[in-house]
Amino acid sequence: VQQSLAVSAEALGIPLDEIGSGPRRLPDLLAAMKDRLTGLRQAITGQDPVAMGDMLRYELQETLDEWHHVLESLANSIHVT
């Protein structure tokens, strides 16, 4: 996904290093998403329902909210001619 995003952004002339949510830039957000998904996978494989619930309700939700802002920024950066 990260590679597809980089190639697509380059083709559209969108500078990904300027895209972000608040003070966090895209590379930071990608790392955060990877960390959250890794934590969720560990909770699932460890059969820890409390950790799974916390990840899904709190930690992953925060990351998804940031991604929502990033995707809005990307959509606003694309100009249809």
C-alpha positions as CSV (number, residue, x, y, z in Angstrom):
1,V,0.0,0.0,0.0
2,Q,2.8,2.4,0.9
3,Q,4.5,1.8,-2.4
4,S,1.3,2.2,-4.4
5,L,0.6,5.5,-2.6
6,A,4.1,6.8,-3.3
7,V,3.9,5.9,-7.0
8,S,0.4,7.3,-7.4
9,A,1.3,10.6,-5.6
10,E,4.3,11.0,-7.8
11,A,2.2,10.5,-10.9
12,L,-0.2,13.1,-9.7
13,G,2.5,15.6,-8.6
14,I,1.4,15.5,-4.9
15,P,4.3,16.0,-2.5
16,L,3.6,13.4,0.2
17,D,6.1,14.9,2.6
18,E,3.7,17.9,2.9
19,I,0.6,15.8,3.6
20,G,-0.3,15.0,7.1
21,S,-2.6,15.4,10.0
22,G,-1.7,18.3,12.3
23,P,2.0,18.2,13.1
24,R,2.4,14.5,12.0
25,R,3.5,13.9,8.4
26,L,2.7,10.9,6.2
27,P,5.8,8.8,7.1
28,D,4.9,9.1,10.8
29,L,1.3,8.2,10.1
30,L,2.4,5.1,8.1
31,A,4.6,4.0,11.0
32,A,1.8,4.6,13.5
33,M,-0.6,2.5,11.4
34,K,1.9,-0.3,11.1
35,D,2.5,-0.3,14.9
36,R,-1.3,-0.3,15.6
37,L,-1.9,-3.2,13.2
38,T,1.1,-5.1,14.6
39,G,-0.3,-4.6,18.1
40,L,-3.8,-5.8,17.0
41,R,-2.3,-8.9,15.3
42,Q,-0.4,-9.7,18.6
43,A,-3.6,-9.3,20.6
44,I,-5.5,-11.6,18.2
45,T,-2.8,-14.3,18.1
46,G,-2.4,-14.0,21.9
47,Q,-6.2,-14.4,22.2
48,D,-6.3,-11.4,24.4
49,P,-9.8,-10.0,24.1
50,V,-9.2,-7.0,26.4
51,A,-6.2,-5.9,24.4
52,M,-8.1,-6.4,21.1
53,G,-11.0,-4.3,22.5
54,D,-8.6,-1.5,23.6
55,M,-6.8,-1.6,20.2
56,L,-10.0,-1.4,18.2
57,R,-11.8,1.1,20.4
58,Y,-9.1,3.5,21.3
59,E,-5.7,3.1,19.8
60,L,-6.7,2.1,16.2
61,Q,-9.5,4.7,16.2
62,E,-7.1,7.6,16.9
63,T,-4.9,6.4,14.0
64,L,-7.9,6.0,11.7
65,D,-9.1,9.5,12.6
66,E,-5.7,10.9,11.6
67,W,-5.9,9.0,8.3
68,H,-9.3,10.4,7.6
69,H,-7.7,13.9,7.7
70,V,-4.8,12.7,5.5
71,L,-7.2,11.3,2.9
72,E,-9.2,14.5,2.9
73,S,-6.0,16.5,2.3
74,L,-5.0,14.2,-0.6
75,A,-8.5,14.5,-2.1
76,N,-8.2,18.3,-1.9
77,S,-4.8,18.2,-3.5
78,I,-6.1,16.5,-6.6
79,H,-7.3,18.9,-9.2
80,V,-9.4,17.5,-12.0
81,T,-8.9,19.4,-15.3
